[in-house]
Amino acid sequence: MIGQRIKRARAAASLSLRDLAEKAGVSAMAISKYEREQITPSSEALIALAGALQVRVDYFFRSSEIHLSQVEFRKRTKLSGIDQNRIIADVEDQLERWEALDDIFPPSPDWAFRMPHKVPEKIDSGDDIEAAAIAVREDWGLGTNPIPGLIDTFEEQGIRVITTKFSGNEQFDGLSARAGSHHVIAIGEEWPGDRQRFTLAHELGHLILEGRLDESLGNRDIEKACDRFAGAFLAPAVMVYELLGKKRRWLDPRELYLLKHDFGLSMLAWSYRARDLGILDKTTHGKYYSYFRKQGWHKKEPNHQYPSERSRLFEIRIYHALAEDWLGESKAAELLSMPLAELRNWEVDSVSAPDQ
């Protein structure tokens, strides 16, 4: 078990055996034997390895180990094998920390993703995709208004969301996987919130539409279908028509900027919603997209970005467990990935205010 943890932490740090040996002052041969469980590292070696890998020593002694299955990277051809392994290692590590909390706060037996009953059995058209998105919203009790916290919403529906600091040289576009019986989606920690939200909704589209789309469709068409689902889920057609009207000759970017900050859906994605729903014809939308590219907005949209999201439930539960003495300070610091001194020297100003 210790050997596997050393190997995972090394992958997460993107270090070769030689790199880790130099940083820790432990021979590469010894580390290789540790990872293969041929020998057990001494306490001095573990302390040195923990420092080099930037983990607490407690990390090596966790009682459970999680391995992802059915891993899917979006646009993974651009992501190197090293970066993929680094992201997977980070996601698995965070899931293990969640599992440690699940031992204290056991999830309800009902905490599992289930397919909403009203989703059409067969998806043959854009209208069917729109109907599927509305079926999910209705089943989750979301109505048609903007969804304020999408990560928390997914967690409530049995989908574990992990935000990772690793971006794979900016080529990481999201990950979906299984951890046991649970669905897992990973997104970038530093991404703008609208990108996080669209990726989450796109991955939800894969869950909902799988097995319902025409089997002859290629990957490109499946991805387009999931994009359509994402837009429909984040901005339902009834709201789009109400806000943009049934027919438009052009869209002022400033109105899309305001809508972006209302719904957490990018300006460009709003233009695609207008095209998909026939508000803009395809020729006009092509000109609109060209206009966006000329401004450089297809890479970074103007003015303030939609704030990034993160789940606060993990930290709330740790401090809850600390208050009730269900968790020791050392374990809490390890789960939070922070030095024990930092946990003890907590100040109100060190905690970020909730997003407004």
N, C-alpha and C positions, 0 to 999 in steps of 0.2 A: 504493500500500500504506500509506504513512504517513497519507494522508488518511482512509482507512477506519479506521485505528487511532484517530485523533483522534475520529472520529465515534462509534466504539464506546465509547471511554472516556468521552466526554461523555454518551452514553446511560446508561452504568453509573453515572455520577455524578448523573444526572437534572438536567442543566444545559441551559438553552437557549443558543443562540449568544450572546445578550446577556449571560447570566449568566457564561459562560466568558470572554467578552471582558473583563468587569469584573474577574474574579478574576485573569486572566493579564496584563492590561494590553496585550492585543492586540486590534485592531479586529475586530468581528463580521464585517465584510465579508472581511477577510483569512482568518479562520477558515473561513468558508464556502468560500472559494476553495481553502484547504488540503484541506478534506474532499472537494471535487469534483475534486481532483488538478489544478487549473488552475495553481497555483503551489506551489513547495516552500518550506516554512518554513525560516528560518535557524536556526542552532544556538541563538541567543539566544531565538528564539520557541519552539523546542522545549523548552528548559529552563523557560521561563515556563509553557508549557502543561502540562508534566509536573508542575510544582509545584501548579498549580491543579487538575489532575485526580487528584493524589495517586498518580501512577505514576512509575516510574523511566524515564529517557530511553531506556534499552535497549528498553523495551516497544514503542516506535515502529518498531524495526528487526528485529522477529522475522521469520524467514524463511518461516513458513507462516501460513496463515489458515484458521480453521475456521468454517463456517457450519452451524447446526443446520437440519435438515429434519424434516418430519412432527411439528412441535411441537404438543403437547397440554397445555393447562393444565387441571387439575381445578378445577371450579367457577369457570371463568375469567370468567363474567359479572360476578363481583364485583371482578375485578382490572382496573385501568385500563390503557389502552394504554401509558402512560408506564411503569407498573410492570412490565408484561410485557416491554417493551423493555429495561428496566434489568436484569431477571433474566436474560433471554436473553444480554445482553452479558456479564454476569458469568460465566455458565455457559460461553460460548464462550471467554472469556479463560482460565478455569481449564483447559479442554480443550486449549488451545494450549500451556499450561505442561506439561500431561501429555505432549503430543506431543513436546515438546523432550526430555523424559526418555526417551520411547520410542525416540528416536534413539540414546540411549546404552545403554538396556536394551531391546532389541527384543523385543516380545511374541512368545511362541511362536505358530507357525502355528495351533495348536489353541486359541488364546485367542480364542474367539468363542462367543457364546451359541448353543446348539443346542436344539432341542425334544426333551425326553425321549421315548423310544420308547413308554413305557407310558401316556402321556396318552391318554385316550379320544378317538377321532376326532370323536365327537358328544357334546355335553354337554346333557342333557335334564332333569337333576334335581339337587337338592342332593347326593345321593349321588355323582353323577358328578363334581361339583366337589370333593368330599372325596377321591375317587379320584385326580383330577388333581393335587391338592396332595401326596398321598402319593407319586405317581409321580415328581414333581420331587424330593422329599426323598430317595427311593431312588436316583434317578439321580445326585444330588449327594453321596451317601454321608453323609446327615445323620441317619439313624435317626429316632427319635421324640422325642429329648430336646430341651431348649431350645437354641437357636442362640446362642452367646455373642457373636459379632460379625457382624451381618448385612451391614454394608457390605463388610467384607473377603470374606465369602462370595459376595456378588454380583460383586465384582471378580474373584474366582477363576473365576467362570463366564462371564466375558466381557461383563459389564454394568458400564459405567462409572458410578459414583455421584459426584455433585457436591453438596457442601453449600454453600448460598449464604446470605450474611448478609442478603440483601434479603427482606423479608417482605410487601411490598406492603400496608402498613398492616394487617398481620396477616391479609390475605385470601388469601395464597398457600397453596395446598393441594397443591403438587407439580407436577412437569413431567416429561413423557416426550418423547423425541425421538430422532432418529438423527443421528450424526455420521459421515458416510461409511457404512461397513458396520456400525458399532457402535451398540448400543442405549445410550441415556443416560437416567438418571433423576436429577432434581434434587430435593433436599429442603431444609428450613430448617436452618441451622446451629445456631440457638438453640432449636429445638423440643425438648421432652422426648423421651427416647429411645424411649418406647413409640409416640409419634406418628410419629417418623421410621421406625420399623420397620414399623408398619402401612401407612404410605404406600408404602414399598418393596415390601412384599408385595402390596399392592393393585395397584401398577403391574406387578409380575410377573404378577399375575392377568390383566391385559389382554394381556400377551404370550402367555400360555399359552392363554387361552380364545378369543382372536381367531380367527374363522372356524369355531369349534366350537359356539358358541351358536346357538340358534334365531334366524334372520335377522329374524324378526318382532318380536323384543324391542326395546323402546325404550331410550333412554339410561339412564333410571332403573333399569330391570331389569338392564341390563348392569353398572351401578355396584354394584348389590346383589349380583350374582353375584361380582364381583371382591372385594367386602367379605367374602363367604362364603369365597372362596378364601384371602384374607389370613388370616382367623382359623384356617382349617384348616391352612394352611402353618405358622403360628407355634405353634399348639397343636393337634397332631393329635388326632383323635377318641379314639383308644385311650388317650391320656394324660388327656384331659378326663374320660372315664368313670372311669378309675382314681382320679383326684383328687377328682372331685365326686360320683361315684356315678351310677347309671342314672336315678334319680328323686329330685327334691328339692321340698320345699314352699317353701323360701326359701334364700337364700344370705347368709351373714354377710359384710358388706363386708370384715371383717378377713382372712378367708381369701382373698378375691379380691385384697386388697392384697399378701399374701404371694406369691400366684401371679403377680401382675403383675411382681414383682421377680425371680421365677424365670425367667419366659418372655419378659419384655419385651413383654407384651401388656396393654393397659389393663384396669382393673377393669370398665369398661363393656363392653369387647369380650369379656371373659370371660362376662359375663351374656348377651351375644348368642350366644356359643358354646353356653351351656347351653340357650338357647331353640332354636337351630338343630338341636341334637342331641336335643331332646325331653326334656331333663333338667328344665327348667322349661316349663310350658305357656304358651301365648301370653298368657293372661289374667294369670297371675302375673308374667310378664316385664313386661307393661305396667305393673303396679303397682310393680315393681322400678325400672323406668325413671322413673316418676313420683317415687319416693323419691329417686333420684339427682338429679333436677332440683330437688327441694325443698331438697336439701342444697347445691346449686350445684356438684355434682361432675361434671355433664356438661360444664362449662367448665374446671374445674381439680380434679383428683382430690386427695384429702386426703394430708397428710403428705409424705414425701420422694418426689420425682419420680424416674422411672427415668432414669439418666444418659444424656445425649446421646452419640451415636456419631460418630466421624470416622475416616477412613482415615489410618493412619500411614505407609502404604507410600510415599506421595509424598515426605514429608520424609526417610524412611529412605534412599530412593534418591538424593536430593540430597546427603546427607552421605556416602553411599558414594562417589558420583562425585567429591566434593571430596577425600576421603581418597586416591583413586587419581589425582588430578590430571586427571580426565577433564572437569572443569568448573571454571572460574575463579570466584573469590569474587564478582566483580561479577555474573556470570550467575546464580550461585546465589541471590544476594540478590534479583535481579529475579524469579526464579521463585518465591521464597518471599514476594514482596511485602513486603520489609522493607528498611530502610536498610542500607547496607553496614556502617556503624559498629555497628549492632545485631548483625549477623551476626558481626563480628569480636570483639565484646564478650560473646560467648555465655557464659552461666554455667549450671551444672547446675540451679540453682534456677529458671531461667527456662523450663525444659522441663517441661510438665505430666506428672505421673506417669500411667502407664497406668491405665485404669479397672479397679477391682477387681470 
